[in-house]
Amino acid sequence: MKNKILAALLTGTLIGASMMPYHAFAADYDNSQTTEKKYASGTEFEQDDIVYILYKTDEPRLRVKEWKADKREAVVPETVEGIIVDSIGNSAFIKKENLIRVELPSTIREINDHAFEDCSNLRTVNFPACLEKLDSASFNGCTALRDVKLNRCLTSIGLCAFQSCSKVNSLTIPGYVETLSSHVCQMMTGLYTLRLCNGVKKVVGEAALNDYDQKRIIIPPSVEELEPYSLGYRFHSGNYDGITNTKIFGAKNTEAERYAHANKIPFVEFDFKYGDMDNDGKVTSVDASMVLQEYVSRSSGKHEKGFTEAQELKADINDDFVIDSADASAIMAYYVYLSSGGDYTPEEYFFCS
């Protein structure tokens, strides 16, 4: 009976995987579509309740200056008057309390200071593939924001960028962000998983302060410096106190292990081979099948667990702390992606947009 269940689940996984979208880095917008009209720097345009300002003229570019509406949804276009929109300006959407959803075009490269600060009901925003910078306090106070999936080519995240985003359960910092700034994740009280991708080198003090319920912090060997109180602490009544339920996952003899031991945080050795359950150096259908087998075993009513903590982290692709068919499907989808010529690493594919 168990084999029949496993076969049925794996068949469904194969079908689902074949329907998964192909992820590719968006190329820069085609400049051939840019208008031949000439405008002076500082020229403003207004379209569909959004005010734009021309801030660059040699290669004309527009920045969103202000959203004048009070609606539930905002859609920023790729071009206005034939000119590319590539930036969200300072405080452009600040304190828009009715805003629930934002759709940004593939041309956006920067989201500037305080752009969406205190949009207290904002739940959904996409992070385009070409986005390079998230400036200070860009999403500070977005207390309803969920499912933040940053793009893999992001290079900079400013101070307090996601401060008080208390509904975000999982956050992955892409590898091109070499330094995680102070207070980026402060008061993200629902942040159970904080993952640093390979390439991150430094975490500044108080980067994730007061994340009370954090369960796991994943630190790759590329991290060379973790400043005091950078991870795993809360600040209360003038004192720094360690978070009691968190664990650090990292490689042996690295800064991650040093920091964990120095700060009396439980350390779990991890090999960073996401999805590679049989440790053969590849992600294949065999790995998906192993995850399904674990799921079936746990669903049998006997609560049997065959995976170690490190294996659970490798298998829990959607960061929900449950090993199930959704994780197996994601692993299978990555196998199909690789088979079609894809070159994203497992970290990039599973955890970045």
Salt bridges, closest charged atoms under 4 A:
ASP28 OD1 - ARG109 NH2 2.91
GLU44 OE2 - LYS65 NZ 2.44
GLU46 OE1 - LYS68 NZ 3.50
ASP49 OD2 - LYS71 NZ 3.22
GLU59 OE1 - LYS56 NZ 3.80
GLU59 OE2 - ARG61 NH2 3.76
GLU73 OE1 - ARG101 NH1 3.19
ASP86 OD2 - ARG61 NE 3.91
GLU103 OE1 - ARG101 NH2 3.03
GLU117 OE1 - HIS114 ND1 2.53
GLU132 OE2 - ARG109 NH1 2.81
ASP135 OD1 - LYS133 NZ 3.78
GLU206 OE1 - HIS183 NE2 3.14
GLU225 OE1 - LYS202 NZ 3.92
GLU227 OE2 - LYS202 NZ 3.37
GLU255 OE1 - ARG258 NE 2.78
GLU257 OE2 - LYS252 NZ 2.94
GLU257 OE2 - HIS261 NE2 3.32
ASP271 OD2 - LYS314 NZ 3.27
GLU294 OE2 - ARG298 NE 2.82
GLU309 OE2 - LYS247 NZ 2.40
GLU312 OE2 - ARG298 NH2 2.75
ASP316 OD2 - ARG216 NH2 2.77
ASP319 OD1 - ARG195 NH2 2.93
ASP319 OD1 - ARG216 NH2 3.20
GLU348 OE2 - ARG152 NH1 3.47
